[in-house]
Amino acid sequence: MYNRRRFIKDIAIGSAMALAGGFPYESLAGERIRKLTILHTNDVHSRLEPFPEDGGKFAGMGGVAARSALINHIRQQERHVLLFDAGDMWQGTPFFNMYKGEPEFRAMSAMGYDACTMGNHDFDAGIDGFAMQLMHVHFPVTVSNYDFSGTSLEGKTHRYKILKKNGLRIGVFGLGIELEGLVAASAYGKTKYQEPLASAKEVSEYLKKRQRCDLVICLSHLGYEYASHKISDKIIAKETEYIDLIIGGHTHTFLDQPEIIKNKIGKETIINQVGWGGIKLGRIDFEFSSKKSSKLFNAQSVIATKQTIG
């Protein structure tokens, strides 16, 4: 199997203009190459403005304006781009306290997100509050292991979505963390939590084998890894067969580069997570040959600051 590791680059921290030079990759002679760019965030926590210029570790970083400019710049350079979020879009600044998620969802819709999953803090306005704010969402919310039957979210989320880009079928599904003990029972109400590994196996196999997806992406709010046996992205990667990429959240893990895990049948699953607060935008580029086999050929994580927008 083609070794993806050779294509992973060191983390790139710089301006959007640094991205303008493009990403060299190896062509496969005599074959049509299809390119796909995946952008992603996680645990933004209502950080609509940059971190204050107070001399702190993240001073001046993040914010919707810088991230939006960076995303738009990449879209100008690349024709086939998908943008995802792995949950905890809400809670952490006065914007959420005042407006209960509306500006966060309006901003994400304006930036053209293609899908997201739910984190535990996305229940902080209650299940009814989340359902109400969906009027501002122009992209699907996907979570395969929460059963919302009998709640205001029934029929308003998706177990999976299939997106089409550049002649490719991209299967996307979400996994949410166990809510009991983490979220007030009154906030998640009648939501039924289902074991995420079983959901991941079922949905990923369906997407790959029945729906013939060329790439299967899991948007996970389970967390990167734990010292205990608590279910995590690394366990999902190791114990499944059909997931190509896990975009993670919850543990606020700043991965210097994506981690590649051998799955249950010895194939490679990529895991990435870009911390929290909208500080970084993750980017993973794939190429597909005429036979549609995916090849990771570049991975970067770019800090969003005022400097990235000139």
N, C-alpha and C positions, 0 to 999 in steps of 0.2 A: 504493500500500500504506500501511496505517496506520502512522504514524511512531512507533515505540516510544520513540525518544529523548526525546520530550516528557514521558514518564512516569517517566524515571529521576530519582530524587531524589538529593540529596547524601547522603553516608554518614551514618547515624544511629548515634551512640555514646551509649548511655544505659541506662536501666533497663528492665526488662521492663514496668514499669507505663507507661512512655512508649508502649509498643506498644498499650496497652489502648484508646487512643482510636480505633483502627481506621485503615483506609487508604481515604480517599475515592477514588472512581474514577468515570469518566464512563459512565453507562448508555447503552445503545444503544436508543433509543425503539422500542417495539413488538417487541423481541427478548428472548428468554430469555437471561440472562447466567449463565454458570457460572464459578465462581471456583476457582482452584487455587493453593495456597501450597506452594512448594518451599523446604525448609530444607536446609542442607548444611554439611559440614565437610571438611577435608583435612589430612593430615600432622599428626595429633594426637600421634603419637609417644609413646604410653603415658603421656601427661600426665593422670593420673587426679586428681591433687590440683592446686590452684592453684599458680602460681609463688610462690616464697617471698617473704615480706614483708621483702625485704632492700634496698629502695631501688633495685632494678634497673628496667629499662625496662618489664617486664611484671609487676611485683610485684603479687600478689593476683589476677591475672587467670587466667581459665580454670578448669579443674577440672570433674569430672563433676557435682558437686552443682549448681553454678551453671548449667551447660549444661542439665541435665535440668529444672531449675525453669523456665528460659527456654522450653524446648521445650514443656513442659506448659502454660505460660501461653498460648503462641501457639495451642496446640490447643484451649484453652478459648475462645479468641476466634474461631477459624476452624474450620469443619467439615471441610474437605477439605485435608489436609496430607500431604505426602510428605517423608521425611527420608533423605538420602543421604550417603555418604562416598566421597572420591576417592583413598583409599589411603594407605599408610604409617601404619596404625593402631598399629603396633608400634614398639618400640625407642626408647630415649632416657631412661628412668628405671629405677630399681631394680625396679619392678613387673615389667617385662619380663625383666630379668635373673634374677629369682627364679621367676616363674610362666609365662614363655614364651607370653604372649598370652591366657591364660585370663581374668584380670580385665578386660582391655580388651574382649574379646568378650562377656563377661557384662554389662558395663555398657552396651554398644551394644544388646544384645538387650533389656535392661531399658528403655532409652530408646525402643525401638520403631523402630529404623532399618528402612527399606524395602529398601535394597540398598546394596552397596558394590562397589568394585573393589580390585585388589591393587596395592600399591606395591612397590618394590624391597626395602624393609626388612621387608615382610611375609614375606620368605623367610629372615629372619635366624635362625629356629629350624629351617631346612631345610624342604623340601617336605613331609616326613613330619610335622614339628612343626605346620605349618599345618593339614594334614589332620586331625591328632588334635584340634586345638582347635575344629574345626567342630562338635563335639558341643554346644558352648555357643552356637552361632549360630542365631538364629531368623529370619534374613533371607537372601536369595540373594546369593552372591558372583558377580559377572558380569565376565568378561573375554573378549573376542572374539578376541584375537590371541595368546593362549598356547594351545598344544596340549599337554594333559597326558596324552596317550595313553601307557600303559605306566608311569604313576606313581601314587602313592597319592592324587592329586587327580583321577584320571580319573573322569568322571561326577559330580563333586562341585561343579563350578562351572558357570556358564551363559554361553553366547554373548550372550544377551539375556534380558530378562524383560519381560512386558507386564503392567502394573499398571492396575487400573480404579478410577477415582475420579470421583464426581459425574457418572457417565454418560460419562466420557472414557476413551480408551485411551491410556496413557502407555507408550511403548516406551523401555526403558533398556538400554544396553549399556556395557561397559567397554573401555578400552584401556590396556595396560601398556607400560612403557618397556623398551627392550632390556636384557637382563640381563647379557649377556657383557661383562666388563670392569667391571661395576658391582656384581655379586653373585658371591660365590664359586661356582664351577662345582659344587662338592659340595652347595651349598645348593639350587640349582634343578634339579640332576640332569638327567633326560631331557626337561625342558620344552623345547618347540620354540617359538621366537619367530617370529611372522609379521608382515610389514610392516603397520604400523598404518593407514596411509592406505587401502590396499586393503581391509582389514577394515572400516574405517569406512564406506567407500563401499558395500560389499556389504550390511552389516547395516542401515545407516540407510535405504537404498533398500527393502530388504525390509520393514522396520518401517513405513515410510510408505506404500508402494504396495501391498504384498501384505497386510499386517496392518492397514492403514488406521488407523494410530495418529494421534491428534490432536496429539500432542507427542512428539518424539523427543529423548531426553536422552543425552548421552555423558558417562560418568564417566571422566575421563582422568587418568592418572598420567604423562603425557608431558612436562609442563612448559609454562609459559605461552608463552615465546618464547626464542630464542637468537640470538646474533650470527652463528653459523654457519648452515648449511642443515639442521641437525639437526631432525628432525620435532618439531613443537610443536602446542599447541592452536590457535595462530593459523593455522598451515598447514592443519591439519585443517578449520578453519572455512572458509578460503578455497577449498579444493580439493574440498569436498563439496557436495551439493545438498539434503540432506534432514534435516540436524541443526538443531534449534531452539535447544538449550541445551547448552553444554559446561561441566561443573563440573570444574574442574581441580585439579591437585596437583603435587607434586614440587619445584617451584622456590620454594616458600614465599613466593609473591607476594601481598602485601597490596594488592588492587585497591581503590581508593577507591570505584569504582562499576563495575558490569559493563561490559565493552567489547562494542560491537556491530560485527560484521564482515560485509561483503558476501560472500556465498558465491559459488560458481562460476556461478550463474545470476542473481545480483543480489539475492537475498533475504537476509534478515538472520539471522545466527547470533549468539547471546549467549554470551559467555565470562565466567565469574566464578571467582575463587579467593580464599580468605580466610586466607592466610598459613600459620600452623602453630601447633601446641601447644594447639589448642582455645581459643585466645584469643577468636576471633570465631565467631559463627554467622551464616552467610549466609542471606538471605531474599529470594526473588524471587516476586512475585505475578503471576499471569496471569489474564486473563478471556477467556472464550470466548463468542462470540455463538451464536445458535441455529444458525448455519451452521458452528460449531465452529472459526472462525478465531481463532487465539490473539492476544492483545494483552497485552504486558507493560505493567503500569500502575504498578508500584512495585518498587523494589529497595532493600534496606537491608542493612547489616552491623552486628550488635550485639555489643559486647564483653560476654563473660560474666564477671562478677565477683560477689563476695558481695553487692554493692549491688543486683544485678539480682534477687535473691531476698529482698529486704526486710531 
